[in-house]
Amino acid sequence: MALSTGDRAPDFTLFDSETKPFTLSEAGDRSVVLLFFPGAFTSVCTDELTTVGNDYARWQAAGAEVVGLSTDSPFALAEFKKVNGIPFRLLSDHDAEVCALYGAKYDRDFTGMKLDRIARRAAFVVRPDGTLAYTEVLDSAGDQPDYEAILAVLEG
């Protein structure tokens, strides 16, 4: 089931790269930007997260808490975060259950590898009231979210 703007965001609790729990419904009075990405240490994912990280002050000024989500382990995410200087939390959805809730999970095998537990590249903005203000699930892992559109929603 695809999620749309205005839908209630599925709540979840996942562990971050510091093995601390993050619960979406407890995020407080800021909008939360969820950036689903296929895998740590891959070129496009590294570019995506460092692009956001390099302009993180703008995201914070827009009132957003940014979190990245992948099916990597918390330990792989910790190293990825450290190596790349990523300033926001990275969450481990190791079994791809949250990815599935958001329609951001591959459901096919297209490379000869079983990819049905890998996150698709996707972006969601969750308002403080728990509704979705922005949704984008990309077909190609080589594409990146529309950062300016996301920021326009946050700043608007």
TORDREN-251765 format. One record per residue (C-alpha): residue in three letters; x, y, z. Coordinates in pm, whole numbers, plus 50000, padded with zeros to 5 digits. Each point is the difference from the previous one (the first is absolute). Layout:
TORDREN-251765
<fivex><code>Ala</code><x>X</x><y>Y</y><z>Z</z></fivex>
...
//
This chain:
TORDREN-251765
<fivex><code>Met</code><x>50000</x><y>50000</y><z>50000</z></fivex>
<fivex><code>Ala</code><x>50147</x><y>50334</y><z>49895</z></fivex>
<fivex><code>Leu</code><x>49990</x><y>50283</y><z>50249</z></fivex>
<fivex><code>Ser</code><x>49887</x><y>50346</y><z>49892</z></fivex>
<fivex><code>Thr</code><x>50022</x><y>50351</y><z>50132</z></fivex>
<fivex><code>Gly</code><x>49745</x><y>50041</y><z>50280</z></fivex>
<fivex><code>Asp</code><x>50013</x><y>49634</y><z>50106</z></fivex>
<fivex><code>Arg</code><x>50094</x><y>49912</y><z>50357</z></fivex>
<fivex><code>Ala</code><x>50365</x><y>49896</y><z>50014</z></fivex>
<fivex><code>Pro</code><x>50047</x><y>49647</y><z>50130</z></fivex>
<fivex><code>Asp</code><x>50159</x><y>50017</y><z>50344</z></fivex>
<fivex><code>Phe</code><x>50310</x><y>49795</y><z>50073</z></fivex>
<fivex><code>Thr</code><x>50289</x><y>49951</y><z>50236</z></fivex>
<fivex><code>Leu</code><x>50345</x><y>49918</y><z>49860</z></fivex>
<fivex><code>Phe</code><x>50350</x><y>50003</y><z>50143</z></fivex>
<fivex><code>Asp</code><x>50253</x><y>50252</y><z>49876</z></fivex>
<fivex><code>Ser</code><x>50372</x><y>49972</y><z>49936</z></fivex>
<fivex><code>Glu</code><x>50061</x><y>50054</y><z>50372</z></fivex>
<fivex><code>Thr</code><x>49752</x><y>49714</y><z>50077</z></fivex>
<fivex><code>Lys</code><x>49759</x><y>50252</y><z>50155</z></fivex>
<fivex><code>Pro</code><x>49628</x><y>49971</y><z>49919</z></fivex>
<fivex><code>Phe</code><x>49825</x><y>50257</y><z>49785</z></fivex>
<fivex><code>Thr</code><x>49618</x><y>50005</y><z>50001</z></fivex>
<fivex><code>Leu</code><x>49839</x><y>50216</y><z>49734</z></fivex>
<fivex><code>Ser</code><x>49699</x><y>50098</y><z>50213</z></fivex>
<fivex><code>Glu</code><x>50234</x><y>50125</y><z>50272</z></fivex>
<fivex><code>Ala</code><x>50194</x><y>50233</y><z>49769</z></fivex>
<fivex><code>Gly</code><x>49842</x><y>50309</y><z>50156</z></fivex>
<fivex><code>Asp</code><x>49886</x><y>50322</y><z>49841</z></fivex>
<fivex><code>Arg</code><x>50226</x><y>49995</y><z>49694</z></fivex>
<fivex><code>Ser</code><x>49932</x><y>49853</y><z>49660</z></fivex>
<fivex><code>Val</code><x>50198</x><y>49684</y><z>49932</z></fivex>
<fivex><code>Val</code><x>50161</x><y>49932</y><z>49663</z></fivex>
<fivex><code>Leu</code><x>50037</x><y>49627</y><z>49937</z></fivex>
<fivex><code>Leu</code><x>50264</x><y>49921</y><z>49738</z></fivex>
<fivex><code>Phe</code><x>49991</x><y>49632</y><z>49906</z></fivex>
<fivex><code>Phe</code><x>50317</x><y>49884</y><z>49822</z></fivex>
<fivex><code>Pro</code><x>50109</x><y>49661</y><z>49859</z></fivex>
<fivex><code>Gly</code><x>50341</x><y>49957</y><z>50159</z></fivex>
<fivex><code>Ala</code><x>50282</x><y>50157</y><z>50193</z></fivex>
<fivex><code>Phe</code><x>50328</x><y>50053</y><z>49817</z></fivex>
<fivex><code>Thr</code><x>49841</x><y>50000</y><z>49655</z></fivex>
<fivex><code>Ser</code><x>50075</x><y>50298</y><z>49778</z></fivex>
<fivex><code>Val</code><x>49650</x><y>50145</y><z>49951</z></fivex>
<fivex><code>Cys</code><x>49902</x><y>49946</y><z>50366</z></fivex>
<fivex><code>Thr</code><x>50320</x><y>50164</y><z>50116</z></fivex>
<fivex><code>Asp</code><x>49935</x><y>50292</y><z>49766</z></fivex>
<fivex><code>Glu</code><x>49640</x><y>50034</y><z>50122</z></fivex>
<fivex><code>Leu</code><x>50077</x><y>50001</y><z>50370</z></fivex>
<fivex><code>Thr</code><x>50305</x><y>50224</y><z>49973</z></fivex>
<fivex><code>Thr</code><x>49804</x><y>50244</y><z>49780</z></fivex>
<fivex><code>Val</code><x>49739</x><y>50035</y><z>50274</z></fivex>
<fivex><code>Gly</code><x>50268</x><y>50000</y><z>50269</z></fivex>
<fivex><code>Asn</code><x>50201</x><y>50275</y><z>49831</z></fivex>
<fivex><code>Asp</code><x>49691</x><y>50224</y><z>50001</z></fivex>
<fivex><code>Tyr</code><x>49870</x><y>49875</y><z>50335</z></fivex>
<fivex><code>Ala</code><x>49975</x><y>50350</y><z>50152</z></fivex>
<fivex><code>Arg</code><x>49733</x><y>50084</y><z>49741</z></fivex>
<fivex><code>Trp</code><x>49804</x><y>49685</y><z>50084</z></fivex>
<fivex><code>Gln</code><x>50016</x><y>50084</y><z>50369</z></fivex>
<fivex><code>Ala</code><x>49903</x><y>50364</y><z>49935</z></fivex>
<fivex><code>Ala</code><x>49696</x><y>49865</y><z>49816</z></fivex>
<fivex><code>Gly</code><x>49899</x><y>49826</y><z>50323</z></fivex>
<fivex><code>Ala</code><x>50080</x><y>49645</y><z>49890</z></fivex>
<fivex><code>Glu</code><x>50151</x><y>49703</y><z>50170</z></fivex>
<fivex><code>Val</code><x>50161</x><y>49792</y><z>49725</z></fivex>
<fivex><code>Val</code><x>50049</x><y>49626</y><z>50040</z></fivex>
<fivex><code>Gly</code><x>50138</x><y>49751</y><z>49750</z></fivex>
<fivex><code>Leu</code><x>49866</x><y>49644</y><z>49987</z></fivex>
<fivex><code>Ser</code><x>50150</x><y>49693</y><z>49839</z></fivex>
<fivex><code>Thr</code><x>50006</x><y>49627</y><z>50058</z></fivex>
<fivex><code>Asp</code><x>50366</x><y>50013</y><z>50099</z></fivex>
<fivex><code>Ser</code><x>50091</x><y>49899</y><z>50355</z></fivex>
<fivex><code>Pro</code><x>50044</x><y>50272</y><z>50263</z></fivex>
<fivex><code>Phe</code><x>50372</x><y>49918</y><z>50005</z></fivex>
<fivex><code>Ala</code><x>50044</x><y>50049</y><z>49624</z></fivex>
<fivex><code>Leu</code><x>49801</x><y>50324</y><z>50027</z></fivex>
<fivex><code>Ala</code><x>50222</x><y>50122</y><z>50284</z></fivex>
<fivex><code>Glu</code><x>50311</x><y>49958</y><z>49786</z></fivex>
<fivex><code>Phe</code><x>49830</x><y>50154</y><z>49695</z></fivex>
<fivex><code>Lys</code><x>49894</x><y>50299</y><z>50209</z></fivex>
<fivex><code>Lys</code><x>50348</x><y>50043</y><z>50147</z></fivex>
<fivex><code>Val</code><x>50188</x><y>49966</y><z>49671</z></fivex>
<fivex><code>Asn</code><x>49772</x><y>50246</y><z>49820</z></fivex>
<fivex><code>Gly</code><x>49936</x><y>50248</y><z>50281</z></fivex>
<fivex><code>Ile</code><x>49623</x><y>49963</y><z>49979</z></fivex>
<fivex><code>Pro</code><x>49848</x><y>50232</y><z>50265</z></fivex>
<fivex><code>Phe</code><x>49659</x><y>49836</y><z>50038</z></fivex>
<fivex><code>Arg</code><x>49873</x><y>49667</y><z>50131</z></fivex>
<fivex><code>Leu</code><x>50015</x><y>49686</y><z>49789</z></fivex>
<fivex><code>Leu</code><x>49746</x><y>49729</y><z>50081</z></fivex>
<fivex><code>Ser</code><x>50028</x><y>49628</y><z>49940</z></fivex>
<fivex><code>Asp</code><x>49691</x><y>49832</y><z>49854</z></fivex>
<fivex><code>His</code><x>50182</x><y>49669</y><z>49973</z></fivex>
<fivex><code>Asp</code><x>49692</x><y>49794</y><z>49915</z></fivex>
<fivex><code>Ala</code><x>49857</x><y>50267</y><z>49764</z></fivex>
<fivex><code>Glu</code><x>49673</x><y>50011</y><z>50194</z></fivex>
<fivex><code>Val</code><x>49985</x><y>50381</y><z>50011</z></fivex>
<fivex><code>Cys</code><x>50108</x><y>50017</y><z>49637</z></fivex>
<fivex><code>Ala</code><x>49701</x><y>49780</y><z>49916</z></fivex>
<fivex><code>Leu</code><x>49761</x><y>50218</y><z>50205</z></fivex>
<fivex><code>Tyr</code><x>50108</x><y>50303</y><z>49799</z></fivex>
<fivex><code>Gly</code><x>49998</x><y>49825</y><z>49661</z></fivex>
<fivex><code>Ala</code><x>50377</x><y>50051</y><z>49986</z></fivex>
<fivex><code>Lys</code><x>50118</x><y>49640</y><z>49969</z></fivex>
<fivex><code>Tyr</code><x>50112</x><y>49818</y><z>49691</z></fivex>
<fivex><code>Asp</code><x>49765</x><y>49714</y><z>49921</z></fivex>
<fivex><code>Arg</code><x>50188</x><y>49853</y><z>49708</z></fivex>
<fivex><code>Asp</code><x>50332</x><y>49846</y><z>49911</z></fivex>
<fivex><code>Phe</code><x>50155</x><y>50194</y><z>49714</z></fivex>
<fivex><code>Thr</code><x>50376</x><y>49957</y><z>50046</z></fivex>
<fivex><code>Gly</code><x>50034</x><y>49629</y><z>50066</z></fivex>
<fivex><code>Met</code><x>50001</x><y>50074</y><z>50371</z></fivex>
<fivex><code>Lys</code><x>49700</x><y>49965</y><z>50225</z></fivex>
<fivex><code>Leu</code><x>49901</x><y>50362</y><z>50070</z></fivex>
<fivex><code>Asp</code><x>49665</x><y>49960</y><z>50175</z></fivex>
<fivex><code>Arg</code><x>50145</x><y>50130</y><z>50325</z></fivex>
<fivex><code>Ile</code><x>50174</x><y>50306</y><z>49855</z></fivex>
<fivex><code>Ala</code><x>49865</x><y>50353</y><z>50036</z></fivex>
<fivex><code>Arg</code><x>49902</x><y>50193</y><z>49692</z></fivex>
<fivex><code>Arg</code><x>50117</x><y>50358</y><z>49985</z></fivex>
<fivex><code>Ala</code><x>49712</x><y>50206</y><z>50139</z></fivex>
<fivex><code>Ala</code><x>49926</x><y>50318</y><z>50192</z></fivex>
<fivex><code>Phe</code><x>49711</x><y>50089</y><z>50229</z></fivex>
<fivex><code>Val</code><x>49924</x><y>50305</y><z>50210</z></fivex>
<fivex><code>Val</code><x>49798</x><y>49923</y><z>50311</z></fivex>
<fivex><code>Arg</code><x>49829</x><y>50296</y><z>50164</z></fivex>
<fivex><code>Pro</code><x>49995</x><y>50027</y><z>50380</z></fivex>
<fivex><code>Asp</code><x>49634</x><y>49886</y><z>49991</z></fivex>
<fivex><code>Gly</code><x>50110</x><y>49671</y><z>49838</z></fivex>
<fivex><code>Thr</code><x>49872</x><y>50066</y><z>49649</z></fivex>
<fivex><code>Leu</code><x>50208</x><y>49989</y><z>49685</z></fivex>
<fivex><code>Ala</code><x>50080</x><y>50335</y><z>49840</z></fivex>
<fivex><code>Tyr</code><x>50220</x><y>49854</y><z>49724</z></fivex>
<fivex><code>Thr</code><x>50049</x><y>49657</y><z>49844</z></fivex>
<fivex><code>Glu</code><x>50247</x><y>49887</y><z>49736</z></fivex>
<fivex><code>Val</code><x>50093</x><y>49639</y><z>49922</z></fivex>
<fivex><code>Leu</code><x>50248</x><y>49968</y><z>49715</z></fivex>
<fivex><code>Asp</code><x>50001</x><y>49722</y><z>49745</z></fivex>
<fivex><code>Ser</code><x>50373</x><y>50024</y><z>49934</z></fivex>
<fivex><code>Ala</code><x>50256</x><y>49968</y><z>50278</z></fivex>
<fivex><code>Gly</code><x>50221</x><y>50225</y><z>49787</z></fivex>
<fivex><code>Asp</code><x>49766</x><y>50296</y><z>50042</z></fivex>
<fivex><code>Gln</code><x>49989</x><y>50231</y><z>50301</z></fivex>
<fivex><code>Pro</code><x>49707</x><y>50165</y><z>50176</z></fivex>
<fivex><code>Asp</code><x>49896</x><y>50350</y><z>49901</z></fivex>
<fivex><code>Tyr</code><x>50171</x><y>50185</y><z>50286</z></fivex>
<fivex><code>Glu</code><x>49868</x><y>50341</y><z>49896</z></fivex>
<fivex><code>Ala</code><x>49640</x><y>49871</y><z>49994</z></fivex>
<fivex><code>Ile</code><x>50045</x><y>49848</y><z>50346</z></fivex>
<fivex><code>Leu</code><x>50148</x><y>50322</y><z>50135</z></fivex>
<fivex><code>Ala</code><x>49720</x><y>50204</y><z>49839</z></fivex>
<fivex><code>Val</code><x>49746</x><y>49790</y><z>50195</z></fivex>
<fivex><code>Leu</code><x>50197</x><y>50051</y><z>50320</z></fivex>
<fivex><code>Glu</code><x>50055</x><y>50371</y><z>49947</z></fivex>
<fivex><code>Gly</code><x>49654</x><y>50073</y><z>49862</z></fivex>
//
